[in-house]
Amino acid sequence: MSEIVVISGNPRPGSRTRRLAVSVAEEVVRRESATPPVVLDLAEYGPALLVPDDSGVADGVATARAARVLVVATPTYKGSYTGVLKVFLDHLPYQGLAGVVAVPVTVGATPAQAAQSERHLRGLLAELGAEVRPGLAVPESGLGDPDLAAGYAATLPVRA
């Protein structure tokens, strides 16, 4: 079991969304003296996300389900989260994240857009049974802030 897992729901590999999510996870790791986070970059799965019973996707889903803390990050697409993130999470069964602490992280063009996306993602994670913590909604203009992840993680209650 990985204590802390990051899911990057950006369809572009190595995205700024991924970097932000990993930074948040690393701050949680430091704060809790946990093991380094495992990163699931959904861009790397590509079309396999649409293949029923794909072993790589199944392994990623198992990793997410076994996490104690799951940092789920997405850019805002059409006012919500990305399709690749939704397709990945659709592989989970009902209450598939029960007992997992979920931390939603969203990036949008504006603060309002990022906040709306965070609300949608928070609802989806709650529907899957996760114990959802207050999310981080970031406008693109805020991505350069070197203290963003540390400041957010310092206020984040992650213990279940």
Disulfide bonds with the S-S distance in Angstrom:
none
